Amino acid sequence: MPTDPGRAMLPKRLARAIWLAPLAVPGMVEPSPASAQVQIFACEPEWAAVAMEVGGEAVSVYAATHGRQDPHYIRLRPSLIDEMRRADVLFCSGAGLEGAWLPVLLQRGARVSLQHGQPGHLLASEHVRLLNPPGRVDRSLGHVHAEGNPHVQLLPENIDLMATELARRLAEIDPENTETYRRQLSAFQERWRGATAGWMERSSRLAGMSVVAYHEAWAYLYEWTGIKQAATIERLPGVPPTVSHLQEVLELALGAGARAILRAPYEPTKGMEWLSDRAGIPIVELPFTVGGAEGIDDLFDLFEVTITRLEEVHDQY
């Protein structure tokens, strides 16, 4: 993934397969007349990667963010508005992750077919189980997501579910390429489920390992690895730590025997370095999404490197 967000140039893997379930096409939406390809606007790199796997040559994918950018905070560039105006499909995480910028884009640039409730409006949060919904939401709790944790891309089954739903939407919007989407989906799922089985087996060694994180970003990773989070460096979601809070985190980390501080590529390191020095545990940067580190070019790279780095921490400390 390039440093600047834009056209997703992600590896495409083709294989012989059959998508068995037929797809109905009520309310068909015509693709953009400017191109024979379906234009997909993906809010985050992981969904751009899913789109390339499922769509193949039948789609053109634009990623609004890149792997080293916090998707909560995106500057509304004119290029984003232009890309939204061309899009046939909007593919995002939802659950308020893009709440600071996506609604404005939809107002300024999107066609009716991309508005909520239409086939071209696809949010992962509406198709997967969200973890950790808060009991209440108010400003005193920081930047809390009312529906639940929106960072759903780090649970392998969520990738599988969203690939299936995207293929269904694409066939509805572009019925002429239905067989292409079926083949692409089946080929991807065969490889994905095989890889997932291997990752799940390896993750059993990580169960119970304690870590500290900066933000509540890793809940879906914990869900399938069994890793336990001792504390977060943020005082509240979206609120930087104070000295007194860092002291509390240090006590919690030592008490839980934490082995690492997990960092997403865009998170600040100051509080992490303070904690690392005093607790004697390393800062471990995980890719978090496609393009989050050099060589993380697709979803398989993302999960393989993530599990490998966690294994290294487990074995070393």
C-alpha positions in Angstrom: 0.0 0.0 0.0 1.5 3.4 -0.9 2.0 6.0 1.7 -0.6 8.3 0.1 -4.1 6.8 0.0 -5.4 6.2 -3.4 -6.0 3.5 -5.9 -5.4 0.2 -4.2 -2.7 -1.8 -5.9 -3.1 -5.1 -4.0 -2.1 -8.6 -5.2 -4.9 -10.5 -6.8 -5.0 -14.3 -6.5 -7.0 -16.3 -9.0 -8.1 -19.9 -8.6 -10.7 -22.3 -10.1 -13.8 -22.3 -7.9 -17.6 -22.2 -8.0 -19.8 -20.0 -5.9 -22.8 -22.2 -5.3 -25.5 -19.9 -4.0 -27.4 -18.0 -6.8 -27.8 -14.2 -6.3 -31.0 -12.3 -6.8 -30.7 -8.8 -8.3 -33.6 -6.7 -7.0 -33.1 -2.9 -7.2 -30.1 -3.2 -9.5 -27.8 -0.2 -9.5 -26.0 0.7 -12.7 -22.2 1.0 -12.4 -20.6 4.4 -13.2 -20.8 5.0 -17.0 -17.3 6.4 -17.0 -15.8 2.9 -16.6 -16.8 -0.7 -17.2 -15.4 -1.5 -13.8 -17.4 -1.1 -10.6 -15.8 1.8 -8.6 -15.3 0.9 -4.9 -14.5 3.6 -2.3 -13.0 1.8 0.7 -12.6 3.8 3.9 -9.8 1.7 5.2 -7.0 -0.5 3.6 -8.4 -3.8 4.9 -11.6 -3.3 3.0 -9.7 -2.2 -0.1 -7.8 -5.5 0.2 -11.1 -7.5 0.5 -12.5 -5.6 -2.5 -9.5 -6.5 -4.7 -9.7 -10.2 -3.6 -13.4 -10.4 -4.4 -13.7 -8.0 -7.3 -10.6 -8.9 -9.3 -10.4 -7.2 -12.7 -14.1 -6.3 -12.5 -13.5 -3.5 -10.0 -11.4 -0.4 -9.4 -10.6 0.3 -5.7 -9.8 3.6 -4.0 -8.6 3.6 -0.4 -9.4 6.8 1.5 -6.8 6.0 4.2 -3.5 4.2 4.4 -2.0 1.8 6.9 -0.1 4.4 8.9 -3.0 6.7 9.2 -5.5 6.9 12.1 -8.9 6.4 10.4 -10.6 8.4 13.1 -9.0 11.6 11.9 -9.0 12.2 8.1 -8.6 15.6 6.4 -11.4 16.2 3.8 -9.3 16.6 0.6 -11.0 17.5 -2.7 -9.7 14.2 -4.1 -11.8 12.3 -1.6 -14.9 14.2 -2.7 -14.1 13.5 -6.3 -13.6 9.8 -5.7 -16.8 9.6 -3.7 -18.7 11.1 -6.6 -17.4 8.4 -8.9 -18.1 5.5 -6.6 -20.6 2.7 -7.0 -19.9 1.1 -3.7 -18.9 2.5 -0.3 -17.1 0.0 1.9 -16.2 1.0 5.5 -15.9 -0.2 9.0 -18.8 1.9 10.5 -19.7 2.0 14.2 -18.7 5.6 14.2 -15.0 5.0 13.2 -15.3 7.4 10.3 -17.9 9.6 12.0 -15.7 12.8 11.9 -15.4 12.8 8.1 -17.6 10.2 6.2 -21.0 11.9 6.8 -19.6 15.1 5.2 -18.3 13.2 2.2 -21.7 11.5 1.8 -23.4 14.9 1.8 -21.1 16.5 -0.6 -20.2 13.8 -3.1 -22.2 10.6 -2.9 -25.0 9.6 -5.2 -28.3 8.3 -3.9 -27.1 4.7 -4.5 -24.4 5.2 -1.9 -26.6 6.4 0.9 -27.5 4.3 3.9 -29.9 1.5 3.1 -28.9 1.3 -0.6 -26.9 -1.6 -2.1 -23.9 0.6 -2.6 -23.6 1.4 1.1 -21.7 -1.3 3.0 -20.6 -1.0 6.6 -18.8 -3.9 8.3 -20.4 -3.0 11.6 -23.8 -3.9 10.3 -22.8 -7.5 9.4 -20.4 -8.7 12.2 -20.8 -9.0 15.9 -19.4 -5.9 17.6 -17.4 -6.4 20.8 -17.6 -4.3 24.0 -20.6 -2.1 23.4 -20.6 0.5 26.2 -23.2 0.6 28.9 -23.6 4.4 28.4 -22.1 7.1 26.2 -21.3 10.6 27.3 -18.4 13.1 26.9 -16.9 12.2 30.3 -16.0 8.7 28.9 -13.9 10.0 26.0 -14.3 9.0 22.4 -16.6 6.0 23.0 -18.2 4.2 20.1 -21.9 3.7 21.0 -22.4 0.6 18.9 -19.2 -1.2 20.0 -15.6 -1.5 19.1 -15.2 -0.7 15.4 -11.8 -2.2 14.7 -13.3 -5.4 13.4 -10.7 -6.3 10.8 -8.4 -8.3 13.2 -10.9 -11.2 13.6 -10.4 -13.6 10.7 -14.1 -14.6 10.5 -15.0 -11.0 10.0 -12.9 -10.8 6.9 -14.7 -13.9 5.6 -18.1 -12.5 6.4 -17.4 -9.2 4.7 -16.0 -10.9 1.6 -19.3 -12.8 1.2 -21.4 -9.7 1.7 -19.4 -7.7 -0.7 -19.7 -10.4 -3.4 -23.4 -10.4 -2.9 -23.6 -6.6 -3.3 -21.4 -6.6 -6.3 -23.5 -9.1 -8.1 -26.6 -7.0 -7.3 -25.0 -3.9 -8.7 -23.1 -5.6 -11.6 -25.0 -8.8 -12.5 -23.1 -9.3 -15.8 -20.0 -10.2 -13.7 -21.8 -12.4 -11.2 -19.8 -15.4 -12.1 -16.6 -13.5 -11.7 -17.5 -12.5 -8.2 -18.5 -16.1 -7.4 -15.2 -17.4 -8.6 -13.2 -14.8 -6.9 -15.0 -15.2 -3.6 -14.7 -19.0 -3.6 -11.0 -18.9 -4.5 -10.3 -16.3 -1.7 -12.3 -18.2 0.9 -10.6 -21.5 0.2 -7.2 -19.9 0.8 -8.4 -17.7 3.7 -10.0 -20.6 5.7 -7.0 -22.7 5.2 -4.7 -19.9 6.5 -7.1 -19.1 9.3 -6.9 -22.7 10.6 -3.2 -22.5 10.8 -3.3 -19.1 12.6 -5.8 -20.4 15.1 -3.7 -23.4 15.9 -0.6 -21.3 16.5 -2.6 -18.8 18.6 -3.3 -21.4 21.2 0.2 -20.8 22.6 -0.6 -17.1 23.2 -3.7 -17.7 25.3 -3.4 -15.8 28.6 -0.4 -13.7 27.6 -0.8 -10.3 29.2 -0.2 -7.0 27.2 -0.7 -3.3 27.5 -2.1 -1.2 24.6 -2.3 2.4 23.8 -5.9 2.4 22.6 -8.8 -0.1 22.7 -7.8 -1.2 19.2 -7.0 -4.9 19.6 -10.2 -6.4 21.0 -10.8 -8.6 18.0 -7.3 -9.8 18.0 -7.7 -10.8 21.7 -10.9 -12.6 20.8 -9.3 -15.3 18.8 -5.8 -15.4 20.4 -6.8 -15.4 24.0 -4.4 -12.6 24.8 -5.4 -10.5 27.9 -5.1 -6.7 28.1 -3.9 -5.4 31.5 -4.4 -1.7 30.8 -4.5 1.0 28.2 -2.1 3.9 28.1 -4.8 6.3 27.1 -6.6 7.7 30.1 -9.9 7.5 28.2 -10.5 6.6 24.6 -9.0 9.5 22.5 -7.6 11.2 25.7 -3.8 11.2 26.2 -2.5 9.8 29.6 -1.5 11.9 32.6 1.5 11.1 34.8 -0.8 9.7 37.5 -2.6 7.5 35.0 0.7 6.1 33.6 1.7 5.2 37.2 -1.5 3.3 37.5 -0.8 1.5 34.2 2.7 0.6 35.4 1.3 -1.0 38.5 -1.3 -2.9 36.5 1.3 -4.1 34.0 3.7 -5.3 36.6 0.9 -7.0 38.6 -0.4 -8.8 35.5 3.1 -9.8 34.3 2.6 -8.0 31.0 5.0 -9.0 28.3 4.6 -6.3 25.7 3.1 -2.9 24.8 1.2 -3.2 21.6 1.4 -0.3 19.2 -0.5 0.5 16.0 1.8 2.3 13.5 0.1 5.7 13.9 0.0 5.8 17.7 2.3 8.2 19.8 5.2 6.5 21.6 5.9 8.9 24.4 3.8 7.2 27.1 4.8 3.8 25.7 8.5 4.6 26.1 7.9 5.8 29.7 6.2 2.5 30.5 8.6 0.4 28.6 11.6 1.8 30.5 10.0 1.3 33.9 8.3 -2.0 33.4 11.1 -3.6 31.4 8.9 -4.8 28.6 9.2 -4.0 24.8 7.0 -1.9 22.6 5.8 -4.2 19.8 4.5 -2.6 16.7 1.9 -4.6 14.9 0.7 -3.7 11.3 -2.9 -3.3 12.4 -4.0 -3.2 8.7 -2.8 -3.8 5.2 0.1 -1.4 4.5 0.8 -0.9 8.3 4.4 -2.0 7.8 6.7 -2.7 5.0 5.8 -5.9 3.2 2.2 -6.0 4.5 0.7 -6.0 1.0 -2.4 -8.1 1.6 -4.6 -9.6 4.3 -2.6 -12.8 4.5 0.6 -10.8 5.2 -1.3 -8.8 7.9 -2.3 -11.9 9.9 0.9 -13.8 9.3 3.1 -11.0 10.5 0.9 -10.2 13.4 0.8 -13.8 14.8 4.6 -14.2 14.1 5.5 -11.0 16.1 3.3 -12.1 19.0 4.9 -15.5 19.0 8.3 -13.9 19.2 7.3 -11.9 22.2 5.8 -14.9 23.9 9.0 -16.9 23.4 11.4 -14.2 24.3 9.9 -12.9 27.5 
